[in-house]
Amino acid sequence: MPAGNIREVERADDEYIPADACPICPKCLKPCHPLQNYCDSCYSNEVINPLASYMPFVRIRFECGFYGKMWRKVLYGKEASIKLRILCMFLAFAFVPMLIIVGLPLFLIEKIENPELQRTVETVFYILLVPLLILYFMLGYLLL
């Protein structure tokens, strides 16, 4: 890029992306709908829509996806040191109650075949999640 000559600057990458371009899953490379947050074929925890990691309830799966990565590192990581394995095990056990309260129900809700029933159960779960989390943190505060 020549210094001082704005007319000869290369075009931005956004101009080269075609209008009919579609995002792909980073795990299985399947084309996905642009408004889709996660891949529906491989159930990857990697985000397709970059805004999904900023949405409060949509990002729960994104936030909890690191548990599987930690367990794989502890159990199967050949290059992982003992210190890293101990740290991963500590973090996994420290956050297991939160994973059970939030992650396990969402995992089970995702397995429901009927979309209307799945949305209904998910809505009821989100409504019950707020008092459940308040109770969990109050008990933790009282026990400490």
C-alpha positions in Angstrom: 0.0 0.0 0.0 1.6 3.3 -1.0 1.8 5.8 1.8 -0.4 8.9 1.5 -2.4 7.7 -1.6 -5.9 6.8 -0.4 -7.2 6.0 -3.9 -4.9 3.0 -4.4 -5.9 1.4 -1.1 -7.1 -2.2 -1.4 -10.7 -3.0 -1.0 -12.0 -4.4 2.3 -12.8 -8.1 2.5 -16.5 -7.3 3.1 -16.8 -6.2 -0.4 -15.7 -9.6 -1.7 -18.2 -11.6 0.3 -21.1 -12.5 -2.1 -24.6 -11.6 -1.0 -25.7 -15.2 -1.1 -22.8 -16.4 1.2 -23.8 -18.7 4.0 -21.8 -19.4 7.2 -20.5 -22.9 7.9 -20.1 -24.9 11.1 -16.4 -24.7 12.3 -16.6 -28.4 13.4 -18.3 -30.3 10.5 -18.2 -27.5 7.8 -21.9 -27.9 7.0 -23.5 -24.7 5.6 -25.9 -23.2 8.1 -28.6 -20.5 8.0 -27.2 -17.1 8.8 -29.6 -16.6 11.8 -28.7 -20.0 13.2 -26.7 -19.9 16.4 -25.4 -23.5 16.6 -25.0 -26.3 14.1 -28.0 -28.7 14.2 -26.2 -31.6 12.5 -23.1 -32.1 14.7 -24.4 -30.3 17.9 -21.1 -28.5 18.2 -20.7 -25.9 21.0 -18.9 -23.6 18.6 -20.9 -20.6 17.7 -21.9 -20.0 14.1 -23.6 -16.7 14.7 -21.0 -14.4 16.3 -23.7 -12.6 18.2 -24.8 -15.7 20.0 -22.0 -15.4 22.6 -23.6 -12.1 23.7 -27.2 -13.3 24.0 -27.9 -14.2 27.7 -29.7 -17.5 27.4 -28.3 -18.5 24.0 -24.7 -18.3 25.2 -25.2 -20.8 28.1 -24.4 -23.6 25.7 -21.4 -21.6 24.4 -20.2 -20.9 28.0 -20.6 -24.5 29.2 -19.0 -26.0 26.1 -15.6 -25.8 27.7 -16.4 -28.6 30.2 -16.2 -31.2 27.4 -12.9 -29.7 26.2 -11.5 -29.8 29.7 -12.5 -33.4 30.3 -11.0 -34.4 27.0 -7.8 -32.6 27.9 -7.7 -34.3 31.3 -8.5 -37.8 30.0 -7.0 -37.9 26.5 -4.6 -35.0 26.3 -1.2 -36.5 25.6 0.6 -33.1 25.7 -1.2 -31.9 28.9 1.0 -31.5 32.0 0.0 -32.7 35.4 -0.5 -29.1 36.6 -2.9 -28.5 33.7 -4.8 -31.7 34.4 -5.2 -30.8 38.1 -6.3 -27.3 37.2 -8.9 -28.6 34.7 -10.2 -31.1 37.2 -10.5 -28.5 39.9 -12.4 -26.1 37.6 -14.7 -28.8 36.5 -15.6 -29.9 40.0 -15.9 -26.3 41.3 -18.5 -25.5 38.7 -20.4 -28.8 38.6 -23.4 -27.5 40.6 -24.0 -24.7 38.1 -23.6 -27.2 35.2 -26.2 -29.5 36.8 -28.6 -26.7 37.5 -28.4 -25.0 34.1 -26.5 -27.3 31.6 -28.2 -30.7 32.3 -31.8 -29.4 31.9 -30.9 -27.6 28.7 -29.2 -30.7 27.4 -32.3 -32.8 28.1 -34.6 -30.1 26.6 -32.6 -30.1 23.4 -33.4 -33.9 23.0 -37.2 -33.3 22.8 -38.3 -34.0 19.2 -41.5 -31.9 19.1 -40.5 -28.2 18.4 -43.6 -26.7 20.1 -43.2 -28.9 23.2 -39.4 -28.1 23.3 -40.1 -24.3 23.2 -42.8 -24.6 25.9 -40.5 -26.7 28.2 -37.6 -24.3 27.5 -39.8 -21.3 28.4 -40.9 -22.9 31.7 -37.3 -23.8 32.5 -36.2 -20.2 32.0 -39.0 -18.9 34.2 -38.0 -21.4 37.0 -34.3 -20.8 36.5 -34.3 -17.3 38.0 -35.7 -18.3 41.4 -33.6 -21.5 41.4 -30.3 -19.5 40.8 -31.3 -17.0 43.5 -31.9 -19.9 45.9 -28.6 -21.5 44.9 -26.6 -18.3 45.5 -28.4 -17.5 48.8 -27.6 -21.0 50.1 -24.0 -20.7 49.0 -23.8 -17.3 50.8 -25.4 -18.6 54.0 -23.1 -21.7 54.1 -20.0 -19.6 53.8 
